[in-house]
Amino acid sequence: CPTPHLKRPRMITALRAALVLPLVVAAISSSQRVNVRTATRSGTKWSSPIVQQHGQNMRRNLRRSLSKALATTKNKQPGSWQISDRSSTSSSSNSRLVKSSSAIATPPTNAAVQGANLKVFGYDVTKFGVYFMAHALVYGILWYLSLIKWAVLSFIDKDHHNMDRSSLLWATRTLKSTGCMPIIEGWENLPKEHGGTMEDDGKPLMIVANHASWMDVPVIRQITKRCKFLAKKDLGLVPILGPSLRWGDHPLVDRSDKRSTVKSFRQGVDWLKKGVSLVTFPEGTRSVDGRFSSAEALKGGAFKMAIYSGARVVPVSIAGTYDIMPKSALLPLRPSDGRIRLKIHAPIETHKGMSEEELAAETHKTISSGLPPSQQPLS
């Protein structure tokens, strides 16, 4: 009997894409050199070639290899990749790029975002994405070497904060070198320990943000100098990121296992009681259409931890990351050009008499107030 189709884990998809991308990029480079435009916060633009010209023989062989690969994937079986038709209309490009969960949800409208010229395992990829991946891999190797070093020297740093600093360095270097650094507002609402201007009083923070894109993780890392992430257990399997989370004792939640949920709850509370802040995305997963979920859809574990430990909740609004890397994209589709913005709101004090629902509703309302209309919740 035929084998039923099983949904491929996203980690495996990303790894296979990493193997296919060099072949795809080489084919593109045979016809033209790639110029990528990135922008600094001042708006200055520059161009940088990504791929060097290949010899005629190599180009001919690559074209033949690609032709054979495309011939075997005409029926678009799961796991296949293909080069998209650049002559397609913008309406068909929109429907291919964004799987909207609502008829009135607003997809990315910028032409650069809609102009994804590759399909890799069903995900959209642009030339800028390849450029971004090159930087992320180079800095990722250095990140991994740093993780190994601090794992060996763990007796010096029992809380593994040096591992966390190495992940911050990776995020900052990658975003800066590719023109994706966010514009941040509200530093007065963060203590100096996290780079803000508020006086430190030793009270931990539960930093809570909306989640519309993979880019949210390195972006929010820019305001979390000394913290742990409350994340899904599946992320522990991602190369480099997984060891960083596991070796750094970040609370990893497996919602299908009650014991794991209880263990991660206790681990998170312990960190908060030690004065170490936590970062979480209470929606639990990335938004399909870029919009913030309803207050009822937020997971209550983070709010329960904050109430139980007496930590402040700091709502953070992240805008623009969905336009750069929607859920249908394998890699960022374009540089930020100042579109990625973080707004840090005033901390919300917690007390024992507060309910999870009350705290979640107040946090949801605050985060929503800092989002653009295209990211506002529908209800």
N, C-alpha and C positions, 0 to 999 in steps of 0.2 A: 504494500500500500504506500501511497506517497507520503513522504515525511512532512508533517505540518510545519508551516512557516513560523520560526521563532524570531522574536524581535532581538536584533543584535544590540548588546550593551554599547552605550555611547563611548566608553573607553576604547573598546575594540575598533569601533568606527574611526575614532581619532587616530589610532595607531596605524590603521590601514591607509588612512588618508595621508599620513606623514610619509608612508612608503611610496605612494603614487604621485604625490605632489612634485618631487624633483623631475619625474618624467614629463609631467604636464608642463612645468615651467620651461623645460628645455625645448619643448615643441613650440611654445610661444616665442621664445627668444630667437628661433630660427628665422622669423619674419620681421622682427623688430626688437629694438632694445627697449627695456622697460624703464620709464621714468616715473618715479613716485613723488608725489607732492605731499609734504607734511607741513605743519604750521606750528609756530611757537605761540605763546600767549599773546605776543604783540602782533601776530598776524603775518610775520615775515615768512615767505615761502622759498623753498629750495628744491632742487631736483637731485636725485641720486640714482645711478644705474644699479639694478639689482643683479641682472644676469649678463655674463660676458658672452660675446659671439662665439658660436661653436664652428668647427670646421665643416666643410661641405659634406664630407663623408659621414660624419656623425649626425648631421641634420637629416641626411637621407635615410640613415638607419633608424633614427628616432621616428621619422614620419611613417616608415613602414611598420614599426612596432605599434604606433598609435592606431594606424589603419586597421591592423589585425585586432587590436583590443576593442576598437569601436565596432568592428564587424561581429564580434562575439557578444556584444552588449546591446544590440539593436532592440531586443525584446524587453529591455529595462528590467532585468531580474533584480531581486534585492541584492544590494551590495555592489551593483555596477556603477560606473561613472561615465559621463559623457560631456563633450564640449557643447555648451548651450548655443543656441542660434542668436547671434547678435542682432539680426535683422528683425527680431520679433518686436511686436508693439509694446508700448509701455504698460498697457493693461494686462497683457499676458505675463509680462515680467513681474508685475505686482502680485498676481495670483500665484506665481511660482515662488516668490520670495517670502511671502507672509501668509501663514495659516491663521487667519483671524478667527477668534472665538466669538466675535460679535459683528453684526452687520454694520455697526456704527463705529467700530474701532478704527483708529487712524494708523495705517501702515507707514513706514518710512517713505517720504516723498521726494527726497533729494535724488537727482539723476545719477549721482555717483554711487548711491546705495543700490538703486535699481539696476545698475549696469553690471551686475555680476556676470563675468564671462566664462565661468567654469562651473560644472557640476561634479562634485567629488562625493561618491556614495550618497547622492541625493541632497547634499548640502552645497550652498552657494559659496564660491571662492572668487576673490578678485586678485589682481596683481599686488595691491597693497597688502592683502592678507598674507601672501607669500613673503613679502618684505617684513611684515610684523612677525611672522613665524621664525624667520631667520634670526632676528634679534632675540626673540623669546628663547630659542634653542641655545644660542651662544651664552646668554646670561643664565639660562637654566642649568647648563653644565657647571658653571661656576657656583650656582646655588646648591646643586647636589653635592659638589665637593665640599662646600662649607658645611652642609648638613652632616656629612660623614665625619668631618673634623670635630664638630661639636658633639656628635654622638660618642666619639672616642673620649672626648674630654667632658663627658656628662657629670663626672664627679665634681667638677669645678662649678658647673651651672646646673643645679638640680631642678630648677624650674624651666629650663630650656629656653630662656628668653633670647639667648644668642642665636638659636635656630630661627626664632621668630624674626629677629633682626635681619637675618639673611634672606628671608622671604620678602620682607619689606624692601630690601635693597634690590632684589630681582624685579619686583613690581615697579619701583621708581625708575630704575634704569630702562626697563622695557618701555614704559609709557613715555618717558622723556625722549628717548631716541626715535620713537615713531610718531611723535606729535599727538599723543593721546592723553596728556596730563589734564586732570580736571580743574575747573575753576571752583574754588571752595569759598563758601560764605559761612559766617557764624562761628569764627574761631573763638569768640568771647564765651561761647557755651561749652567749650572743652577745657579741661585743666591743662596746665603746662606739661604734665607728664605725657600727654598725647599731642603736644605741639600747639595747644591753644593758649589763651591768655588768662583763663580763670585760675584763681589760686587753688593749689592742691589742699584738700582736707583729708585725704586718705580714704575717701569713700569710693567704692568701686562703681563702675558704670556698666549698664547693659545697653550696648549700642545696637539699635534696631533700624533696619532700612528696608525699602522696597527692593524687589529683585526682578529685573526684566532682561538681564543679559549676563553672559559669562564675564563680561568686562566689569561688572559690579565688584568682583572680588579684588582685582588689583587696584581698582579705583578707590574703594573704601579703605584699602590698606594704607592710603596716604594720611588718614586721620586716626590711625590706631597704632601707636608706637609700641605699646606694651600691652598685649592682649592675647586672648585665645578665641578661636572660632568655634561656635556651636554649629556643627555641620553634619550632613548625612554620612552614614557609614560608607556608602558607595564611593565617596570621594577619596577614601583611604586606599583605593585601588588605582587611582590615577598616577602615572609616572611622575616622580619628583614631588608633586603636590601631596600625594599619599604619604610618603615617608615623612614629609614635613609635618603633616597633621598627626600621624601616629607617634613618631619619635618625640614630638613636641608636647604630647599629652593633651591634645585638644579633645574636647568632648565630642564623640562621634555617635550619632543616634541611628539606631535601626528600629524604625517604627513598627516593623512586623514582629519584633521580639520585645516582650514586656520587660524582661530582665535587662536587656540592653538599654531600654528607655530609663529604667530606674537607675542603672549604673551611671549613665551619662548625666542624669539629673543631679545625682550626688556629686559627681566630678565637677559639674559646673558650679554648684553651690560652694564647694570647697575652694575653687579658684576665686570666687567672689569674696568669700570670707577672708582669703589671704590678701585681698586688695587688688587682685588682677581682674581687669575688665574683660567682658565677653562681647563678641560681635555675632549677630545672627540675622538671618532673613526669615521672618516668621511665616512668609507665604509657603515655605517648604520647597519650592521649585521656581524656575523661571517662568515669567508670564509669557503666554503664547502670543498675545497681541500688544504687549508693552504696557498694558494698563495695570494699575494697582488693584489687588483683590479687595473684596469686601471685608469688613471688620470681622464678620462671622467666620470667614475662611482662614483667618490667621491661627497658627498653631499656638496653643497656650503655654507650652513648656517654658519658654523664655520668660514670660510674664510671671509665671509661678515661681521661677528661680529668683527673679528680682524682688518679689514681695517677700519670699521666705528669707532672703539674705539681707534685705533692706537696701539693696542697690538702687541707684537712680537709673531711670530709663532715658536714654538720649535718642530721640527720633532723628533720622537722617533721610532726607529726600534726595534720591539719585535720579537725575534727568539726563537724557541724551544717549545713554549707553545702548538703548534698543535701536536707535537710528544707526549706530556704528556697527553693532553686532546683534541682529535679531536671532531668534531661536532657530531660524532656517539656515543660518550661516555657520560654517565650520570655523572660520577665522574672521577677525574684524574686516569689514568691507571697505573702510575708508578712514582717514585720520579724523581727529575730533574737530579741528578748526574752532575750538572754543565752545563746542556744543555740549560737552560733558560737564555737568555742574552738580556740585554737592552743596546742600543746604543743611547745616547743623542747627537743629532747633534747641530751645531751652530745655534743660533736663526736667523730667517729671519725677517728683518725689514719691516714694512708695511707703506704705505703712501696713501693718498687719491686718487692719480692718478693711483693706481694699480688696475687691474681687478681681480675678483674672479678666473677666469680661469687661469690667469698668476700665482697667488699665489698658486692655487691648483697644477698646473703643477710643479712648483719649489719644493713644499713640497713633492709631489709624487716622484719626482726624488731623493730627498735627502733620504727619507725613504727607497726607493728601494736599494740605494747604501749600506745600512747596513744590508740587508737581505741575507741569504744563497741562493744558486741556487734553492733549492726546494721550496722557498717561493717567488721567483721573479715573477713579473707579466708576463703573457703570451704575452702581447702586449704593 
